[in-house]
C-alpha cells in the first residue's frame, strides 16, 4: 500500500521452499508492483509495475536472484499492467487496466497483439488466466469474466504442477 509513480516503496517477496524457509525481499523500490509470472523455464520472473505502465523482467538464478533486471515491455495509454499469465511458448499476456484490453508480448518483449474487449465490455481489465484452451479475462467495473479461445496452451498454475 502507498506505492505509486512518485513513491517507490513497492516490493516483491520470495519464500523459498522448505520447512524453515525465511521470507525475503526479492526486489524493491518499485511503483506499485502487481502481477507476477514466471517464464516457461522459470529462469525469468515478470513483474507488472502498474504505476509505470510496464513489465520488468528479473533473473531468477539462485546465485544472482533479481540480478540484471530490465524493462521487458512498456504500454501506451491505459493506467498499467495488472495480472499476468504466460503461455507454453513463453508469450506473456497482461491485463491492461483502464485500457479494456489484454496485451500479448513475445518472449523477447515485442508486442504481438492485443485482445480488446468490445466497447460495452468495460475498461477495467484486472486479471488473466489460462484454463482448458481458453484465456479468461476479468473486468472489474462491470464484474464480468470473458473468455477467448487460444491456440497455445497456458502454463499450468503453481498449484496445478
ABEGO torsion letter per residue (X at the ends): XGBBAABBABBBBBBBBEAABBBBBABBGBBGBBBBBBBAAGABBBBBBAAAGBBBBBBABAABBGBGBBBABBBBEEAEBBBBBBBAAGBBBBBBBGAGBBBBBBAAGBBAEBBBBBAAAEABBABBBBBGGBBBBBBAAAGBBBBBBBABBBBBBAAAX
